[in-house]
Amino acid sequence: MALVVKNNMSALNTLNIMSKNNKNLAASLQKVSSGQKINSAADDPAGYAISQRMQTQIRSLNQDNENAANGQNMLKTAEGTVSSTVDILKTLKEKVLDAANDTNTTYDRDTIQDYLNQAVDQINDNANVTYNGKLLVDGSMNQKGTAATVTYTNESLSTGTAFSSSLTALLDRNGNSLNILGADQVTISYVSNGKTMTTSFSASGATLQSIFNASSQADGASVTGFGDANYLTGMDANSFIGLNAQGVSVYTADGSSVLSVASTKAGVGGNISGFTISITGTDGNVKKSVNSVLDAWNEQINAQDKSNDNSITLQVGTKANQSIRVGLGDMRARALGLQGVSADGSVQNLDVSTRSNANAAVNVLDNAVQKALKEQTQIGSVESRLDYTQDNLTTASQNVQASESTITDANMAQEMTEYTKNNILMQASQAMLAQANSGSQNILQLLQ
């Protein structure tokens, strides 16, 4: 190489190398300080795009997990209030049984009635519980549904039984005669809108349909009842029970024939609760074995008012419509059959002031407990599902995080090795640049 003074090519070459070493050192320093091998799209465009999508998914999964946790807390609030209502209903069942016992005086039953009134009021207070300002079990969070008609079925009578069958010819499920005599007395009691209706007639010449005709003619039964043949849905003795609020056909669980009877009025206002039938012999004694079959009318479809779709939606997925919808039932006293509203708008609670009324109220409490327990178990089922949902979201977030780490996280041992190398090269290039700059001074010796 020629000796020149204008252009120091050795210094320029060394400067170029030092610039590269400085750039590499800066990159290594950024990776070591951030802990990431991809700090911008320039480092790895494809890897950067993938990592950003994964980070979006991770944050979405974590938010879904938080949504599920909040939803579970809300459902625990609802379950807690329903659980409290169940406890109240258990106590009320005891009190009603006490009121049905003739060892009590009128004063005693009035005292029990006072307790029942307070308990019913507390049930309504329970139904007004809120979570983050939202009412939960007052019926405002119902699923979409039409006005459902309360429907009872009897699966203890013979499959060949029809509503036109004579009472004295009724058979049980095994084909045995119920031994109802013409001189026996039939007593029907039920509660509608908080008011107890009772009527009696002789079994002589009566049919099964006579029971429901008589119930609609009981004192005070001007709004609801059975009676009309349109509401006796088991005339052909099939397995069909009726339509629920969602318009779904309800059948017997085993497909066997069943007799079904519904109220003449749909909705909570037409609810008939505590329907009971009693046969009394000529000796004045209740025929318990007969009643165990004839009185076995179980509420299969609950009375429900028409409602819009107000179900609670819990967003638990990273995509639209990946959600869990929860419809919460109406746990107010009226929906449970413990309270009603009369034609003049006054509120009337279940009456236990007489023995006959208390006897009719026993089945009302049984049905109320059944409804409340059904609601509690439905809420509990969703809570259990949310447990699995949270576990799944946690696992998914963890695995996506692991994949994102593989793409973006720096191998610190490797990066420290690279940083040390670049640091040494930088120092070496600085030293050599100094030597290259001083080399031109040797040419001055030739000019002396």
C-alpha positions in Angstrom: 0.0 0.0 0.0 1.3 3.4 -1.0 2.2 5.9 1.7 -0.3 8.8 1.5 -1.3 11.6 3.8 -4.6 12.8 2.2 -6.6 9.6 2.7 -5.9 7.3 5.7 -7.6 4.2 4.3 -6.5 2.1 7.3 -8.2 4.5 9.7 -11.4 4.5 7.5 -11.5 0.7 7.3 -11.1 0.5 11.1 -13.8 3.2 11.6 -16.2 1.2 9.5 -15.5 -2.0 11.5 -15.9 0.0 14.7 -19.3 1.3 13.6 -20.5 -2.3 12.9 -19.2 -3.4 16.3 -20.9 -0.5 17.9 -24.2 -1.4 16.2 -23.9 -5.0 17.2 -23.0 -4.0 20.8 -26.1 -1.7 21.0 -28.3 -4.5 19.7 -26.8 -7.0 22.3 -27.2 -4.4 25.0 -30.9 -3.9 24.1 -31.6 -7.6 24.1 -29.9 -8.1 27.4 -31.6 -5.2 29.1 -35.1 -6.0 27.7 -34.8 -9.8 28.0 -36.3 -10.1 24.5 -34.6 -11.1 21.3 -37.3 -9.3 19.2 -37.7 -5.7 20.3 -39.1 -4.3 17.1 -40.5 -5.4 13.7 -37.0 -4.7 12.2 -35.5 -7.5 14.3 -37.8 -10.2 12.9 -40.9 -9.0 11.0 -42.7 -12.4 10.9 -41.8 -13.3 14.5 -42.8 -9.8 15.7 -46.3 -10.1 14.1 -46.8 -13.6 15.5 -45.7 -12.5 19.0 -48.1 -9.4 18.9 -51.0 -11.6 18.0 -50.1 -14.0 20.8 -49.9 -11.2 23.3 -53.3 -10.0 22.2 -54.7 -13.5 22.7 -53.0 -13.8 26.2 -54.5 -10.5 27.4 -57.9 -11.6 26.0 -57.7 -15.0 27.8 -56.8 -13.3 31.0 -59.7 -10.9 30.7 -62.0 -13.8 30.0 -60.7 -15.5 33.1 -61.5 -12.3 35.1 -65.0 -12.2 33.4 -65.6 -15.8 34.5 -64.5 -15.0 38.1 -66.8 -12.0 38.3 -69.6 -14.0 36.8 -69.1 -16.7 39.4 -69.1 -14.1 42.2 -72.4 -12.8 40.9 -73.9 -16.3 40.7 -72.7 -17.0 44.3 -74.6 -13.9 45.3 -77.7 -15.3 43.6 -77.2 -18.7 45.0 -76.8 -17.3 48.5 -80.1 -15.5 48.4 -81.9 -18.6 47.0 -80.3 -20.6 49.8 -81.6 -18.2 52.4 -85.1 -18.5 50.8 -84.9 -22.3 51.0 -84.0 -22.1 54.7 -87.1 -19.9 55.2 -89.3 -22.3 53.3 -88.1 -25.2 55.4 -89.1 -23.3 58.5 -92.4 -22.3 57.0 -93.2 -26.0 56.2 -92.7 -26.8 59.9 -95.0 -23.9 60.8 -97.7 -24.9 58.3 -97.7 -28.5 59.6 -98.0 -27.1 63.1 -101.0 -25.0 62.0 -102.6 -28.0 60.5 -102.6 -29.7 63.9 -105.9 -29.3 65.8 -104.1 -29.0 69.1 -103.7 -25.3 68.2 -106.2 -22.7 69.1 -107.3 -19.9 66.8 -104.9 -17.6 68.6 -102.0 -20.1 68.0 -102.8 -20.1 64.3 -103.0 -16.3 64.2 -99.5 -16.3 65.7 -98.2 -18.7 63.1 -99.9 -16.5 60.4 -98.0 -13.5 61.7 -94.7 -15.4 61.5 -95.6 -16.5 57.9 -96.4 -12.9 56.9 -93.0 -11.8 58.1 -91.2 -14.7 56.4 -93.0 -14.0 53.1 -91.9 -10.4 53.3 -88.3 -11.6 53.9 -88.5 -13.9 50.8 -89.4 -10.8 48.7 -86.5 -8.9 50.3 -84.2 -11.8 49.3 -85.5 -11.6 45.7 -84.4 -7.9 45.6 -80.7 -8.7 46.2 -78.4 -6.9 43.7 -74.9 -7.4 42.3 -73.2 -4.3 41.0 -76.7 -2.7 40.9 -78.3 -5.5 39.0 -81.4 -7.3 40.4 -80.8 -11.0 40.1 -83.7 -13.3 41.2 -86.7 -11.0 41.0 -87.7 -12.4 37.5 -86.0 -9.5 35.6 -83.2 -11.9 34.4 -85.5 -14.5 33.0 -84.9 -16.2 29.7 -87.2 -15.3 26.8 -90.5 -17.1 27.2 -94.2 -17.0 26.7 -96.7 -17.0 29.5 -96.5 -20.5 30.8 -99.5 -22.3 32.4 -99.0 -24.3 35.6 -99.5 -28.0 34.7 -100.0 -30.9 37.1 -99.6 -34.6 36.2 -100.6 -37.8 37.9 -98.4 -40.9 37.2 -99.9 -43.0 40.0 -103.2 -43.8 38.3 -103.5 -46.6 35.8 -102.3 -45.9 32.2 -105.9 -46.6 31.0 -107.4 -43.9 33.1 -109.1 -41.0 31.4 -110.8 -37.9 32.7 -114.1 -39.5 31.9 -113.4 -42.5 34.2 -115.7 -42.9 37.1 -114.2 -42.3 40.5 -115.5 -45.6 41.8 -113.7 -47.4 39.0 -110.3 -45.8 39.3 -107.3 -48.1 39.4 -103.7 -47.5 40.5 -100.6 -48.0 38.3 -100.5 -51.7 39.1 -104.2 -52.2 38.1 -105.5 -52.4 41.7 -108.8 -50.8 42.6 -108.7 -47.7 44.7 -111.9 -48.8 46.4 -113.6 -45.4 46.2 -117.2 -45.9 47.2 -120.2 -43.8 46.0 -120.9 -42.6 49.5 -117.3 -41.3 50.0 -116.8 -37.6 50.2 -114.3 -35.9 47.8 -112.7 -32.7 49.1 -110.6 -30.5 46.8 -108.4 -27.7 48.1 -105.9 -25.4 46.3 -104.4 -22.0 46.5 -104.5 -19.4 43.8 -103.2 -15.8 44.2 -102.7 -16.4 47.9 -106.4 -17.4 48.5 -107.4 -20.9 49.5 -110.3 -22.5 47.7 -112.1 -25.6 49.1 -115.1 -27.6 47.9 -116.6 -31.0 48.6 -119.0 -33.4 46.8 -120.1 -37.0 46.8 -118.2 -39.6 44.8 -121.4 -41.2 43.6 -121.8 -40.8 39.9 -118.7 -38.5 39.7 -115.9 -38.8 37.2 -112.3 -37.7 37.4 -113.2 -34.7 35.4 -115.8 -33.8 38.0 -112.9 -33.1 40.4 -111.6 -30.3 38.2 -115.1 -29.0 37.3 -115.8 -28.7 41.0 -112.5 -27.0 41.7 -113.4 -24.2 39.2 -116.7 -23.8 40.9 -115.3 -23.5 44.4 -116.0 -20.3 46.4 -113.7 -17.5 45.1 -112.5 -19.5 42.1 -113.7 -16.8 39.6 -110.3 -16.2 37.9 -108.6 -19.5 37.9 -109.4 -23.2 38.0 -109.3 -26.3 35.8 -112.6 -27.4 34.5 -112.5 -26.6 30.8 -111.7 -29.7 28.7 -109.1 -27.7 26.8 -107.0 -27.8 29.9 -107.3 -31.5 30.4 -104.4 -32.5 28.1 -104.3 -36.2 29.0 -107.6 -37.3 27.5 -105.8 -39.7 25.2 -103.5 -41.0 28.0 -100.3 -40.2 26.2 -96.8 -39.1 27.5 -97.3 -35.4 26.5 -97.5 -33.0 29.5 -97.6 -29.6 27.9 -95.5 -26.7 26.7 -93.1 -24.8 29.0 -92.3 -21.1 28.8 -89.7 -21.7 26.1 -92.2 -23.4 23.9 -90.6 -26.8 24.5 -92.8 -29.9 24.7 -92.5 -31.6 28.0 -93.0 -35.4 28.2 -92.8 -38.0 30.9 -89.3 -39.1 31.6 -90.0 -42.8 30.8 -92.4 -42.2 28.0 -95.3 -43.7 29.9 -98.9 -42.4 29.7 -99.9 -39.6 32.0 -102.9 -37.5 32.9 -102.2 -33.7 32.8 -104.2 -30.8 33.9 -103.5 -27.1 33.6 -104.9 -23.8 34.9 -107.4 -21.9 32.8 -105.2 -18.9 33.0 -101.5 -18.6 32.0 -98.9 -16.6 33.9 -98.1 -16.1 37.6 -101.6 -14.6 38.0 -103.1 -17.9 37.0 -100.9 -20.0 39.2 -102.6 -22.8 41.1 -100.4 -24.0 44.0 -100.9 -26.7 46.6 -103.6 -28.6 44.7 -104.7 -31.5 46.9 -107.5 -34.1 46.8 -108.8 -36.0 49.8 -111.3 -38.9 50.0 -113.2 -39.4 53.3 -115.1 -42.5 54.1 -118.5 -42.8 55.6 -116.9 -43.4 59.0 -115.3 -39.9 58.8 -111.8 -41.2 58.4 -109.5 -40.1 55.6 -108.6 -42.9 53.2 -104.9 -42.4 53.2 -104.1 -45.3 50.8 -106.5 -43.9 48.3 -105.3 -40.3 48.7 -101.7 -41.4 48.1 -102.7 -42.3 44.5 -105.5 -39.9 43.7 -103.7 -36.9 45.4 -100.4 -37.6 43.6 -100.7 -34.6 41.3 -97.2 -33.1 40.8 -96.4 -29.7 39.4 -94.4 -30.3 36.2 -94.6 -26.9 34.4 -94.3 -23.8 36.5 -96.5 -20.7 36.0 -94.4 -18.0 34.4 -95.3 -14.6 33.0 -94.3 -13.6 29.4 -90.8 -12.2 29.4 -88.2 -10.8 27.0 -84.7 -12.4 26.8 -83.0 -10.8 29.7 -80.6 -13.6 30.4 -77.2 -12.7 31.8 -74.4 -13.1 29.2 -70.9 -14.0 30.5 -68.2 -13.4 27.8 -65.7 -16.2 28.3 -64.0 -16.5 24.9 -61.7 -14.5 22.8 -64.1 -14.4 19.9 -67.5 -12.8 19.5 -70.4 -14.9 20.8 -68.2 -17.2 22.8 -70.3 -16.7 25.9 -72.4 -18.4 28.6 -76.0 -17.3 29.0 -77.7 -17.7 32.3 -81.4 -17.1 32.9 -82.3 -16.6 36.6 -85.7 -17.5 37.8 -88.3 -15.5 39.8 -87.9 -16.2 43.5 -90.5 -13.7 44.7 -93.2 -15.0 47.1 -95.8 -14.7 44.4 -93.9 -16.8 41.9 -93.4 -19.4 44.7 -97.2 -19.5 45.3 -97.0 -17.9 48.7 -98.6 -14.6 47.8 -101.2 -13.2 45.5 -102.8 -10.0 44.3 -106.6 -9.7 44.4 -108.8 -8.0 41.9 -108.7 -4.8 43.9 -104.9 -4.8 43.9 -104.5 -5.8 47.6 -101.7 -8.3 48.4 -102.8 -11.5 50.1 -100.4 -14.0 51.7 -100.9 -17.7 52.1 -103.6 -18.2 54.8 -103.1 -20.8 57.6 -105.7 -19.3 60.0 -107.9 -22.5 59.8 -107.0 -26.2 59.8 -108.3 -26.8 56.3 -106.4 -23.8 55.0 -103.2 -25.0 56.7 -103.7 -28.4 55.3 -103.9 -27.0 51.7 -100.8 -24.9 52.4 -98.7 -28.0 53.1 -98.5 -28.8 49.3 -97.9 -25.1 48.6 -94.8 -25.2 50.7 -93.7 -28.5 49.1 -94.0 -27.0 45.6 -92.2 -23.8 46.7 -89.3 -25.7 48.1 -89.1 -27.7 44.9 -89.0 -24.5 42.8 -86.4 -22.9 45.0 -84.2 -26.0 45.0 -84.4 -26.3 41.3 -83.3 -22.7 40.9 -80.4 -23.2 43.3 -79.2 -26.4 41.6 -79.4 -24.6 38.2 -77.3 -21.8 39.5 -74.9 -24.2 41.1 -74.5 -26.1 37.8 -73.4 -22.9 36.0 -71.0 -22.1 38.9 -69.5 -25.5 38.4 -69.2 -24.9 34.7 -67.4 -21.6 35.3 -64.9 -23.5 37.5 -64.0 -25.6 34.4 -64.1 -22.6 32.2 -61.5 -20.8 34.4 -59.3 -23.8 34.5 -59.4 -24.1 30.7 -58.7 -20.3 30.2 -55.8 -20.5 32.6 -54.3 -23.5 30.8 -54.8 -21.8 27.4 -53.2 -18.6 28.6 -50.2 -20.5 30.0 -49.6 -22.4 26.8 -49.9 -19.4 24.6 -47.6 -17.5 26.9 -45.1 -20.4 26.6 -45.3 -20.2 22.8 -44.8 -16.4 22.8 -41.9 -16.8 25.1 -40.2 -19.2 22.7 -40.5 -16.6 19.9 -39.6 -13.4 21.7 -37.7 -14.2 24.9 -33.9 -13.9 24.8 -31.5 -16.7 25.8 -29.7 -14.7 28.4 -26.6 -16.9 28.5 -26.3 -16.7 24.8 -27.0 -13.0 24.7 -24.4 -12.3 27.4 -21.8 -14.2 25.5 -22.7 -12.2 22.4 -22.6 -9.0 24.4 -19.2 -9.8 25.8 -17.8 -10.6 22.4 -19.2 -7.4 20.8 -17.9 -5.3 23.8 -14.3 -6.8 23.3 -14.5 -6.2 19.6 -15.6 -2.6 20.2 -12.7 -2.0 22.5 -10.3 -3.6 20.0 -11.5 -1.6 17.1 -11.2 1.6 19.2 -7.6 0.7 20.0 -6.8 -0.1 16.3 -8.4 3.2 15.2 -6.0 5.0 17.4 -3.1 3.1 15.9 -4.3 3.7 12.4 -4.6 7.5 13.1 -1.1 7.5 14.5 0.4 5.6 11.5 0.2 8.6 9.2 2.5 10.5 11.5 5.3 8.2 10.4 5.3 9.7 6.9 6.5 13.0 8.5 9.8 11.3 9.0 10.3 11.2 5.3 9.8 15.0 5.0 12.6 15.9 7.4 
